[in-house]
Amino acid sequence: MSTNFSTLPSPSSEEEQVLIQKARRGLLVFFAILIPLSILSYALMLKAPIFGLLLMWTPGLSSIFARVVLREGISDISLRIGGKQTLKSLPFILLFPVIIGLSAYGIAWITGLVQYVTPDSFIKGPSGVILAGTILFQMFAGTAIGIISSSGEELGWRGYMLTRLINARVPRPVLTSGIIWGVWHLPVMLFGNYYSGPYPALSVILFMISVTSFSYLISRVRLTTGSLWPAILLHACWNAVIQDAFDISSSGKNVLLWTGESGILVALALLIAAWIMSRKPLVIRQL
């Protein structure tokens, strides 16, 4: 998976060296607060799940702390809407989780690897109508609610860490950011049964593939639109559609082996999607 950062200036000038050093200091402060705050949040969440929201906001809070300490300001958060590029990204944002869901979960249901169950819903009608209605509801209402939590992560991951990794000239910054994002989730997999399938080691490997691939896609919409909002919306839409439409429609003893964020079919679908997207040139509009 290749990413072209040829649009970035060469680190030869004194001004560019200052930019690199500032980015590295920012990363140092960011991780210095992120790591202990995440550990605290994990410990609290294992006792009371309500602290899950605090955990999802630890990247955002860490980035805010780094900005205040280093007096970096907020102009580079890119909370601007992004104009036409953001509008063009909306169909992708809303449909991508649905396409992945229909592909991965659809294969699992049709082949009998996973049992399809009609989701509980206020929508009445045949099973297919209920599923379609649930998906549509989560695409819009679920995404709107999910912004509360996804914005906490994206303010930190794509609104701060990713851009500093790029400016600090870290090799393969998009891939690196995805790996960090995946590792950050692992404690809740290993100790909190989050998408932990029958084979824990395999679940971790597949989850890392899924999260790293998905991170690449979120990073692209952030960088190509010059706005953080598409990243927030894609993250929220994924959680709403996959977790609250497709996951709740799946059952069976091997459900976490084949589907879910640590499932074989989901990991494969996301990896293919990231590979296809990587074939297109990446034009960075705003750091």
SVG drawing of the C-alpha trace seen along z (x, -y; Angstrom):
<svg xmlns="http://www.w3.org/2000/svg" viewBox="-45 -29 64 52">
<polyline fill="none" stroke="black" stroke-width="0.4" points="0.0,0.0 1.8,-3.1 1.2,-6.7 2.7,-9.6 3.7,-12.5 5.6,-14.3 3.4,-17.4 5.2,-18.0 8.2,-20.3 11.7,-18.9 13.2,-19.1 16.1,-21.2 15.3,-24.7 15.7,-25.9 12.0,-26.7 11.3,-23.1 13.6,-21.8 11.7,-23.9 8.4,-22.4 9.8,-18.9 11.0,-19.6 7.6,-21.1 5.8,-18.1 8.1,-15.7 7.6,-17.7 3.8,-17.6 3.9,-13.8 6.0,-13.5 3.5,-15.5 0.5,-13.9 1.7,-10.3 2.9,-11.4 -0.7,-12.3 -2.4,-9.7 -0.8,-6.6 -1.5,-7.2 -5.0,-8.6 -5.8,-5.6 -4.7,-3.2 -6.8,-5.0 -9.8,-5.0 -9.4,-1.3 -9.2,-0.5 -12.4,-2.5 -14.2,-1.1 -13.6,2.5 -15.4,1.7 -18.1,-0.5 -18.8,-0.5 -20.0,-4.1 -16.4,-5.1 -16.1,-3.9 -16.9,-7.4 -14.0,-8.7 -11.8,-6.2 -12.9,-7.3 -12.2,-10.9 -8.7,-10.2 -7.0,-11.0 -9.0,-14.2 -8.2,-15.3 -4.6,-14.4 -4.4,-16.5 -6.1,-19.5 -3.6,-19.2 -0.7,-19.1 -2.0,-22.2 -2.4,-24.1 1.0,-23.2 2.9,-23.9 0.7,-26.9 0.0,-25.5 -3.5,-26.9 -6.4,-25.2 -6.1,-26.3 -4.8,-23.0 -7.6,-20.9 -9.4,-21.6 -12.9,-21.8 -13.9,-23.7 -16.6,-21.9 -14.2,-21.5 -16.5,-22.7 -17.1,-20.5 -14.5,-17.9 -16.4,-17.1 -19.8,-17.0 -18.3,-14.6 -17.1,-12.3 -20.6,-12.0 -21.8,-9.2 -18.7,-7.2 -19.0,-7.9 -22.6,-6.7 -22.3,-3.7 -18.9,-2.3 -20.0,-0.6 -23.1,0.8 -21.0,2.2 -18.6,3.8 -21.4,5.2 -23.4,6.6 -20.2,8.2 -18.7,9.7 -21.8,10.5 -23.8,11.4 -21.3,14.1 -21.3,15.3 -25.1,15.6 -25.5,17.1 -22.8,19.8 -24.1,20.6 -20.8,19.6 -22.9,17.3 -26.6,17.4 -28.7,14.5 -31.2,13.3 -33.8,10.6 -32.8,7.6 -35.1,6.3 -36.6,3.1 -39.6,0.8 -39.8,1.4 -42.4,4.0 -42.5,6.2 -40.5,9.0 -37.0,9.8 -35.3,8.1 -37.4,5.0 -36.5,4.8 -32.8,5.2 -32.9,2.5 -34.8,0.2 -32.3,0.8 -29.4,0.1 -31.0,-3.2 -31.8,-4.2 -28.2,-3.6 -26.8,-5.4 -28.4,-8.6 -29.7,-8.6 -26.9,-6.3 -24.2,-8.3 -25.5,-11.5 -25.4,-10.0 -22.1,-8.4 -20.5,-11.8 -20.3,-12.4 -17.8,-9.6 -16.1,-9.4 -15.2,-13.1 -13.2,-12.4 -11.1,-9.9 -10.7,-11.8 -9.6,-15.0 -6.7,-13.1 -5.9,-10.5 -6.5,-12.2 -6.8,-15.8 -3.5,-15.7 -1.4,-12.6 -1.6,-11.9 -0.6,-15.4 2.3,-15.4 3.5,-12.0 3.6,-13.5 5.3,-16.7 7.8,-14.8 8.8,-12.8 7.9,-9.5 8.2,-6.7 4.8,-5.6 2.9,-7.9 -0.6,-6.7 0.3,-3.1 2.0,-4.0 -1.0,-5.9 -3.2,-2.9 -1.0,-0.5 -1.0,-2.8 -4.8,-3.1 -5.1,0.7 -2.7,1.3 -4.6,-1.3 -7.7,0.9 -6.0,4.2 -6.5,4.0 -10.3,3.9 -10.1,6.9 -7.8,8.9 -9.5,8.0 -12.9,6.7 -14.1,9.2 -14.4,6.5 -14.6,8.6 -12.6,11.3 -13.2,14.5 -12.6,18.2 -8.9,17.8 -7.6,14.7 -4.2,14.6 -6.0,14.8 -8.6,12.2 -5.8,9.8 -4.1,10.3 -7.4,10.0 -8.4,6.9 -5.1,5.2 -5.6,5.9 -9.2,4.5 -8.3,1.4 -5.1,0.6 -7.0,0.9 -9.9,-1.2 -7.5,-3.8 -6.0,-4.2 -9.5,-5.0 -10.3,-7.4 -6.9,-9.1 -7.5,-9.5 -10.8,-11.3 -9.2,-13.6 -6.3,-14.4 -8.0,-14.7 -10.9,-16.9 -8.8,-19.1 -11.4,-18.7 -11.7,-16.5 -15.5,-16.2 -15.5,-13.4 -13.2,-11.4 -15.5,-11.9 -18.6,-11.0 -17.0,-7.9 -15.9,-6.7 -19.4,-7.3 -21.2,-5.7 -19.0,-2.6 -19.7,-2.1 -23.4,-2.6 -24.0,-0.5 -21.6,2.4 -22.2,2.7 -25.9,1.8 -27.2,3.2 -25.0,6.1 -23.5,7.4 -26.9,7.6 -28.2,9.5 -25.6,12.2 -25.4,15.1 -23.7,18.5 -20.7,20.0 -18.3,18.8 -19.8,15.3 -16.7,13.6 -14.4,15.8 -16.0,14.7 -17.7,11.4 -17.1,8.3 -14.0,6.2 -11.9,9.3 -13.7,11.5 -11.9,13.1 -14.4,11.8 -14.5,8.2 -10.7,8.1 -10.4,9.3 -13.1,6.9 -11.4,3.9 -7.9,4.9 -9.2,5.2 -11.0,1.8 -7.8,0.2 -5.7,1.7 -8.2,0.5 -8.1,-3.0 -4.3,-3.0 -4.1,-2.7 -5.4,-6.3 -3.0,-9.2 -3.2,-10.9 -3.4,-14.6 -3.1,-16.3 -5.2,-19.4 -4.6,-20.6 -2.4,-19.7"/>
</svg>
